Amino acid sequence: MELRQLLYFVKVAQKEHVTQAAEELHVAQSAVSRQIHQLEEELGVKLFLQKGRNLQLTPVGQLFCSRAEAVLKDLERAVQEVQEFMHPELGEVRIGFPHSLGIHLIPKLVAEFRKRHPNVKFRFKQGMYPSLIRDIVSGEVDLAFISPYPKDSDMVTGEIVLNEELLAILPPNHPLAREETISLKQLKEEMFVMFSPGYSLRPIVWDACMKAGFTPHIGFEGEETETIRGLVAAGMGVSLLPDMALQHTSELQPARVRVIDPVVTRSIGLIRRIDEKLPLVAQTFHTFLLQYFREHEGGAPKQGKPDSAQDELELL
């Protein structure tokens, strides 16, 4: 069995089409077909079935594909580790994060790191909570910022690196806009601008309202912090957003007011695959991050799983 056969097989499985796979591999279609045929003969099984103009993996083909993908990823990682060993300042860090952190925190961290390591490259991948977990487990990214910290996981580990307060945001002309602090129940008659289902900041706002004794009336839903902020500034309702998501200025700006009853916070965790050594350049960045949060955010990152008070803390 040759490496080329595995490469061609996985690409055909991804594209479900020999011609498209050949085009992406920059080889002749006949070469791809021949390698797949030889692989099937060596294994003694049929890996693909014809389905219309496309190919579909057989059940045994699906099993073999998952193993082949793992082999190729391990090989890619091995090559990367050798290159980083020879040229540690020329490596690449693959990092995942939710959208709200991409506005302010991630650019700041990367800029600060590159002052010390100017030749390190970064590959970024934004996502929601479930996709960030999948990306860590599958090896798509080396590190990911996430919240809440995954409980009882046997696949990822990490640290809680930051706690942040959520603020009430109100239209500029709202009667409470000039208050220094409010209780959340003062907003019980208001229309809320909420994140769409599937975004984990939605339940933190919902749960905070329930804790304050009311069910929020949802007038509008959005998928980005800029959308939520803009709708509130335009007078479409009220909401809660992390302070970090309010750093960016734009033409439409809502009023920001602290909520003291209940105080609403979120924690941000930094996770990685459990029982797996990070690539050298990613380990360097990981060490930098822990030191950065220790120096700039007050207190050392917390190891392990969060306590019950942190179970409510969620992030986009």
C-alpha positions in Angstrom: 0.0 0.0 0.0 1.4 3.4 -1.1 0.9 6.8 0.4 -0.2 8.0 -3.0 -3.1 5.6 -2.9 -4.3 6.9 0.5 -4.0 10.5 -0.7 -6.0 9.8 -3.9 -8.6 7.7 -2.0 -9.3 10.4 0.6 -9.5 13.1 -2.0 -12.1 11.1 -4.0 -14.0 10.4 -0.8 -14.1 14.1 -0.1 -15.1 15.1 -3.6 -17.3 12.1 -4.4 -16.1 12.4 -7.9 -12.9 11.1 -9.6 -12.6 14.0 -12.1 -12.9 16.7 -9.5 -10.4 14.9 -7.3 -8.0 14.6 -10.2 -8.3 18.3 -11.0 -7.5 19.2 -7.4 -4.6 16.8 -7.2 -3.3 18.1 -10.6 -3.0 14.5 -12.0 -4.8 12.6 -14.8 -8.2 11.1 -14.0 -6.9 7.7 -15.2 -4.1 7.9 -12.6 -6.6 8.4 -9.8 -8.9 5.6 -11.0 -5.9 3.2 -11.3 -4.7 3.9 -7.8 -8.2 3.4 -6.3 -8.6 0.2 -8.2 -5.2 -1.1 -7.0 -6.1 -0.2 -3.4 -9.4 -2.1 -3.6 -7.6 -5.1 -5.1 -5.0 -5.0 -2.3 -7.7 -4.7 0.4 -10.0 -7.2 -1.2 -13.1 -4.9 -0.8 -15.1 -2.4 -2.7 -14.5 1.1 -1.4 -16.9 3.1 -3.6 -20.3 2.6 -5.2 -21.6 4.5 -8.2 -24.5 6.8 -7.3 -25.6 8.7 -10.4 -22.6 10.7 -11.6 -21.0 10.6 -8.1 -19.2 8.0 -6.0 -20.4 7.0 -2.6 -18.3 5.3 0.1 -19.4 1.8 1.0 -19.7 1.0 4.7 -16.3 -0.5 4.8 -15.0 2.4 2.7 -16.3 4.8 5.4 -14.4 2.8 8.0 -11.2 2.8 6.0 -11.6 6.5 5.1 -11.6 7.6 8.8 -8.4 5.6 9.4 -6.8 6.9 6.3 -7.5 10.5 7.2 -6.0 9.9 10.6 -2.9 8.5 9.1 -2.5 11.4 6.7 -3.0 13.9 9.5 -0.4 12.2 11.7 2.0 12.3 8.7 1.3 16.0 8.2 1.9 16.7 11.9 5.2 14.7 11.8 6.4 16.7 8.8 5.4 19.9 10.6 7.2 18.9 13.8 10.4 18.2 11.8 10.2 21.6 10.1 9.5 23.4 13.3 12.4 21.6 15.0 14.7 22.8 12.2 13.1 26.3 12.0 11.0 27.0 15.1 10.4 30.6 14.2 8.9 29.7 10.8 6.0 27.5 12.1 2.3 28.1 12.0 -0.2 28.3 14.9 -3.8 27.1 14.1 -6.2 28.7 16.5 -10.0 28.7 16.8 -12.2 31.3 18.5 -15.8 32.6 18.7 -16.7 35.6 16.7 -16.8 38.1 19.6 -13.2 37.5 20.4 -12.1 38.3 16.8 -13.1 41.9 17.2 -10.6 42.9 19.8 -8.8 40.2 21.8 -7.4 37.9 19.1 -5.8 40.7 17.0 -4.3 42.2 20.2 -2.8 38.8 21.3 -1.4 38.0 17.9 0.1 41.4 17.5 1.8 41.2 20.9 3.1 37.7 20.2 4.5 38.7 16.8 6.6 41.4 18.4 8.7 38.6 19.9 8.2 36.0 17.1 7.7 38.0 13.9 8.0 35.1 11.5 5.4 32.8 13.0 2.3 32.4 10.9 -1.3 32.0 12.1 -4.3 30.2 10.6 -7.6 31.3 12.2 -10.9 29.5 12.3 -14.0 31.1 13.8 -16.9 29.0 15.1 -19.5 28.3 17.6 -19.1 26.1 20.7 -19.8 22.7 19.1 -17.6 23.4 16.0 -14.7 24.6 18.1 -14.8 21.4 20.1 -14.9 19.3 16.9 -12.0 21.3 15.4 -9.8 20.6 18.5 -10.7 16.9 18.6 -10.2 16.4 14.8 -6.9 18.3 14.8 -8.1 21.2 12.6 -6.8 23.6 15.2 -4.1 23.4 17.9 -5.7 25.7 20.4 -9.2 27.3 20.8 -10.7 29.9 23.0 -14.1 28.7 24.2 -16.7 29.2 26.9 -18.2 27.5 28.9 -15.2 25.3 29.7 -16.1 21.7 28.6 -17.1 19.7 31.6 -16.4 16.0 31.9 -14.6 15.8 28.6 -12.1 13.0 28.0 -11.0 14.7 24.7 -10.0 18.2 25.6 -8.2 19.9 28.5 -7.2 23.5 29.2 -7.4 26.5 31.5 -9.9 29.3 32.3 -7.9 32.4 31.3 -10.3 35.3 31.6 -13.5 36.3 33.4 -15.5 39.2 31.9 -18.6 41.1 32.9 -21.6 41.5 30.6 -23.2 44.9 30.4 -26.8 46.0 29.6 -26.9 47.9 26.3 -29.7 50.3 25.7 -30.8 52.8 23.0 -29.1 56.1 23.6 -32.4 57.8 24.4 -33.6 55.1 26.8 -34.8 56.4 30.3 -32.1 54.2 32.0 -29.3 55.1 29.6 -27.6 57.5 31.9 -27.8 55.4 35.0 -24.5 54.0 36.4 -26.1 50.7 37.4 -29.4 49.0 37.0 -31.0 45.7 38.1 -31.9 43.4 35.3 -35.6 43.3 36.4 -35.9 46.9 35.4 -35.8 45.7 31.8 -38.5 43.1 32.1 -41.0 45.0 30.0 -38.5 45.7 27.3 -38.1 44.0 23.9 -34.8 42.0 23.8 -32.5 41.7 20.9 -31.1 38.1 21.3 -28.6 35.9 19.5 -30.1 33.2 17.3 -30.5 29.7 18.7 -27.3 27.8 18.7 -25.2 30.7 19.9 -24.2 30.1 23.4 -24.5 33.7 24.5 -28.2 33.4 24.1 -28.7 31.1 27.1 -26.6 33.3 29.3 -28.9 36.3 28.6 -32.0 34.1 28.9 -30.9 32.5 32.2 -30.0 35.9 33.7 -33.4 37.2 32.9 -35.0 34.1 34.4 -32.9 34.6 37.5 -34.2 38.2 37.7 -37.7 36.9 37.7 -39.0 37.3 34.2 -39.0 35.7 30.7 -37.5 38.1 28.1 -39.6 39.2 25.2 -37.7 38.6 22.0 -38.2 41.2 19.3 -35.2 40.5 17.1 -32.5 37.9 16.7 -29.0 38.2 15.2 -25.8 36.2 14.7 -23.1 38.8 15.2 -22.2 41.2 18.0 -22.2 44.1 15.6 -25.8 43.2 14.5 -27.0 43.1 18.1 -25.3 46.3 19.0 -26.5 48.1 15.9 -30.1 47.0 16.4 -30.1 48.2 20.0 -28.5 51.5 19.1 -31.3 52.0 16.5 -33.9 51.6 19.2 -35.1 48.1 18.4 -34.7 46.8 21.9 -32.2 46.1 24.7 -29.6 43.3 25.3 -26.6 42.1 27.2 -23.2 42.0 25.6 -19.7 41.2 27.0 -17.6 44.3 27.6 -15.0 43.1 25.1 -17.6 43.1 22.3 -18.3 46.8 22.9 -14.7 48.0 22.4 -15.2 48.6 18.7 -16.8 51.9 17.8 -19.2 52.6 15.0 -21.7 55.2 13.9 -24.5 53.6 15.9 -23.5 53.2 19.5 -25.8 52.0 22.3 -25.6 53.2 25.9 -23.8 50.8 28.3 -24.9 50.3 31.8 -23.6 47.9 34.5 -26.0 45.3 35.8 -25.7 44.6 39.5 -28.7 42.4 40.2 -27.7 39.8 39.1 -24.1 40.4 38.1 -23.7 38.6 34.8 -20.3 37.3 33.7 -18.7 34.9 31.3 -15.5 33.0 31.5 -13.2 32.2 28.6 -11.2 29.0 28.4 -8.2 28.0 26.3 -8.4 24.4 25.3 -6.3 21.8 23.5 -6.5 18.1 22.8 -6.0 16.0 25.9 -2.9 13.8 26.3 -1.3 15.1 23.1 1.8 17.2 22.8 1.3 20.6 21.0 3.5 21.4 18.1 6.5 23.4 19.2 5.3 26.7 17.8 1.8 26.2 19.3 3.3 25.4 22.6 5.3 28.6 22.5 2.1 30.5 21.8 0.3 28.7 24.5 3.0 29.6 27.1 2.8 33.2 25.9 -1.0 33.3 26.3 -0.9 32.0 29.9 1.8 34.5 30.8 -0.1 37.3 29.1 -3.4 36.6 30.9 -1.5 36.2 34.2 0.1 39.7 33.8 -2.7 41.6 32.1 -5.9 40.1 33.4 -5.1 39.7 37.1 -4.4 36.2 38.5 -3.1 33.0 37.1 -5.3 30.9 34.7 -7.3 28.2 36.5 -6.6 24.6 35.6 -9.2 21.9 35.2 -13.0 22.1 35.3 -14.9 25.2 36.5 -16.9 25.2 39.7 -20.7 25.4 39.7 -20.7 29.2 39.8 -19.0 29.1 36.4 -21.4 26.6 34.8 -23.6 29.5 33.7 -20.8 31.4 32.0 -21.1 31.1 28.2 -19.8 32.8 25.2 -20.7 33.2 21.5 
